[in-house]
């Protein structure tokens, strides 16, 4: 009987990094780490390889994938982004068409004001950074973003390499906003600021009606995902 549960046991002693022909690699007892799909696990920077190696080295008796966010992000880039790049670009850019920060409450006034204070600066930043303007609406009225705007956002997303694209996709899916995801990726806002912007309506309702444990857990997990993704971007930027 496995008293440690179903997670696999740690099967290695020494974790290291090495430079190969395809980039930086992680080794477990001298053997090259491979992706879950058994592809070469070539990483673009030494800093990222060291970050992932630290995650493997931090595993104790069991290997818990959920405690290795950098590994998960890199594996996604290697195994999924390349073969599905066009679909993923379209999916991520598509969030701009129904972006969270463009859909505002019409009541109560306090929430309307909070949304404006948190989201208007993000739309202003998007316009300055990429020369792209998104239309905002309120209530249940839908707004169609201009075709030229969506094409421009698609080009912005396409400009990310596979590793950065996978990381951006994770953030955009986590917060439901391309604008917030890009702002974190570019370092315009912190993960904490991004989480607050994404959770604005929920936090307002919690103030009025009280907290729900599942909602709190979900917000904590969302922030952790954003923090890990931002760190991934930082490691990608280092030599």
HUVEN-V302175 format. One record per pair of residues at least 12 apart in sequence whose C-alpha atoms are under 7 Angstrom apart, sorted by the first residue. I is the first residue (numbers start at 0). J is the second residue. If there is no record, write none. Layout:
i=<I,I>
j=<J,J>
This chain:
i=<6,6,6,7,7,8,8,8,9,9,9,9,11,11,12,13,13,14,14,14,14,14,15,15,16,16,16,21,22,22,22,23,23,23,23,23,23,24,24,24,24,25,25,34,35,36,44,44,44,45,46,46,46,47,47,51,51,54,68,69,69,72,72,73,75,76,76,76,80,80,81,88,88,88,89,91,91,91,92,92,92,92,94,94,95,95,96,96,96,98,98,98,99,99,100,101,101,101,102,102,102,103,103,103,104,104,105,105,117,121,125,131,132,163,166,167,167,170,170,173,174,179,183,184,184,190,190,190,191,194>
j=<61,62,63,61,62,60,61,62,59,60,61,62,27,28,28,27,28,26,27,28,52,56,27,52,48,49,52,41,41,42,43,41,42,43,44,45,48,40,41,42,48,48,52,74,74,78,235,237,238,238,234,237,238,234,235,69,70,67,227,227,231,165,166,162,165,161,162,165,161,165,161,153,156,157,153,168,171,177,152,153,156,177,176,177,176,177,143,144,149,175,176,177,175,176,118,134,135,136,135,136,137,136,137,138,137,138,137,138,196,178,178,148,148,232,228,180,184,225,228,221,197,193,229,229,232,222,225,226,222,222>
